[in-house]
Amino acid sequence: MEQPPQLVDSARAAESLGRPANTPKHPRYDRRSTEVGSLWEPLRTAAEAAGYLRLHPKTVVRMARTQMIPAIRIGKQWRFRISDLTAWAASQVQSARQPFE
């Protein structure tokens, strides 16, 4: 009769693979990882984006619908990345060094 497989302590198994005991298998799935966490940015609601841009939430939704500002539609809701809004706002500024066309 065949013996059932032995249960292995996860810390010993990790060390046998060359990792410290509390290291996850893949950094993408580790919520504490700073490497992947810095690439992820939360999506903001229209009200939060409106507060950031100092506009009315309905104006932000209208601008998103007409593709005037960068936005993501999830179902019936609009979501915004602050970094995209910052880049968009910077591109809208007409500086003195660039003549008006």
Backbone hydrogen bonds in HBPLUS format (Angstrom, degrees):
<---DONOR---> <-ACCEPTOR-->    atom                        ^
c    i                          cat <-CA-CA->   ^        H-A-AA   ^      H-
h    n   atom  resd res      DA  || num        DHA   H-A  angle D-A-AA Bond
n    s   type  num  typ     dist DA aas  dist angle  dist       angle   num
A0013-ALA N   A0009-ASP O   2.96 MM   4  6.24 156.7  2.02 152.7 160.2     1
A0014-ALA N   A0010-SER O   2.92 MM   4  6.06 158.5  1.97 146.0 151.0     2
A0015-GLU N   A0011-ALA O   3.04 MM   4  6.24 159.7  2.08 146.3 151.8     3
A0016-SER N   A0012-ARG O   2.96 MM   4  6.14 147.7  2.06 143.7 152.5     4
A0017-LEU N   A0013-ALA O   3.22 MM   4  6.49 129.7  2.49 136.4 148.7     5
A0017-LEU N   A0014-ALA O   3.08 MM   3  5.17 136.1  2.28  96.8 109.3     6
A0019-ARG N   A0014-ALA O   3.04 MM   5  5.37 162.9  2.07 151.2 145.6     7
A0018-GLY N   A0015-GLU O   3.08 MM   3  5.04 158.2  2.13 101.2 107.9     8
A0023-THR N   A0020-PRO O   3.34 MM   3  5.60 167.3  2.35 118.1 118.3     9
A0029-TYR N   A0026-HIS O   3.20 MM   3  5.89 147.4  2.31 118.1 124.7    10
A0030-ASP N   A0027-PRO O   3.18 MM   3  5.12 160.9  2.22 102.7 108.5    11
A0033-SER N   A0030-ASP O   3.13 MM   3  5.39 163.9  2.16 110.0 115.0    12
A0037-GLY N   A0033-SER O   3.24 MM   4  5.90 144.1  2.37 124.0 134.4    13
A0038-SER N   A0034-THR O   3.21 MM   4  5.92 141.4  2.36 131.2 135.9    14
A0039-LEU N   A0036-VAL O   2.98 MM   3  5.31 145.6  2.10 108.3 118.5    15
A0044-ARG N   A0080-PHE O   2.67 MM  36  4.97 170.8  1.68 149.1 152.5    16
A0080-PHE N   A0044-ARG O   2.86 MM  36  4.97 150.1  1.95 135.5 144.8    17
A0049-ALA N   A0045-THR O   2.91 MM   4  6.16 161.6  1.95 151.5 157.0    18
A0050-ALA N   A0046-ALA O   2.81 MM   4  5.91 150.4  1.90 142.4 151.1    19
A0051-GLY N   A0047-ALA O   3.00 MM   4  6.23 150.1  2.09 140.9 148.4    20
A0052-TYR N   A0048-GLU O   3.03 MM   4  6.32 150.9  2.12 143.5 151.4    21
A0053-LEU N   A0049-ALA O   2.90 MM   4  6.13 157.9  1.95 150.8 156.4    22
A0054-ARG N   A0050-ALA O   2.73 MM   4  5.53 115.7  2.14 136.8 152.7    23
A0055-LEU N   A0050-ALA O   2.92 MM   5  4.86 157.0  1.97 135.7 142.4    24
A0059-THR N   A0056-HIS O   2.97 MM   3  5.22 125.0  2.28 105.1 119.6    25
A0060-VAL N   A0056-HIS O   3.11 MM   4  6.51 154.0  2.18 154.1 161.7    26
A0061-VAL N   A0057-PRO O   3.00 MM   4  6.29 159.5  2.04 149.8 154.9    27
A0062-ARG N   A0058-LYS O   2.95 MM   4  6.10 158.3  2.00 142.7 149.0    28
A0063-MET N   A0059-THR O   2.89 MM   4  6.09 156.7  1.94 148.3 154.7    29
A0064-ALA N   A0060-VAL O   2.91 MM   4  6.13 148.9  2.01 144.8 153.6    30
A0065-ARG N   A0061-VAL O   2.87 MM   4  6.08 158.4  1.92 150.2 156.1    31
A0066-THR N   A0062-ARG O   3.06 MM   4  6.28 148.2  2.17 144.3 152.0    32
A0068-MET N   A0063-MET O   2.74 MM   5  4.97 158.7  1.79 161.3 159.1    33
A0067-GLN N   A0064-ALA O   3.10 MM   3  4.90 159.6  2.14 102.6 107.4    34
A0072-ILE N   A0079-ARG O   2.84 MM   7  5.11 160.3  1.88 154.9 158.1    35
A0079-ARG N   A0072-ILE O   2.72 MM   7  5.11 156.2  1.78 154.7 162.7    36
A0074-ILE N   A0077-GLN O   2.81 MM   3  5.30 159.6  1.85 159.5 165.1    37
A0077-GLN N   A0074-ILE O   3.04 MM   3  5.30 153.4  2.11 132.9 129.8    38
A0085-LEU N   A0081-ARG O   3.03 MM   4  6.38 157.0  2.08 151.6 158.4    39
A0086-THR N   A0082-ILE O   2.82 MM   4  6.03 153.3  1.89 150.9 158.4    40
A0087-ALA N   A0083-SER O   3.04 MM   4  6.21 161.8  2.07 144.6 149.0    41
A0088-TRP N   A0084-ASP O   2.89 MM   4  6.06 154.9  1.95 144.4 152.1    42
A0089-ALA N   A0085-LEU O   2.85 MM   4  6.01 163.3  1.88 147.6 152.0    43
A0090-ALA N   A0086-THR O   2.96 MM   4  6.17 156.5  2.02 147.5 154.0    44
A0091-SER N   A0087-ALA O   3.03 MM   4  6.23 144.7  2.16 140.9 150.1    45
A0091-SER N   A0088-TRP O   3.12 MM   3  5.14 121.5  2.47  94.4 109.1    46
A0092-GLN N   A0088-TRP O   3.18 MM   4  6.44 125.0  2.50 139.8 153.9    47
A0092-GLN N   A0089-ALA O   3.14 MM   3  5.14 141.6  2.29  97.0 108.1    48
A0093-VAL N   A0090-ALA O   3.44 MM   3  5.55 157.3  2.50 100.9 107.1    49
A0098-GLN N   A0095-SER O   3.30 MM   3  5.53 148.6  2.41 101.2 109.5    50
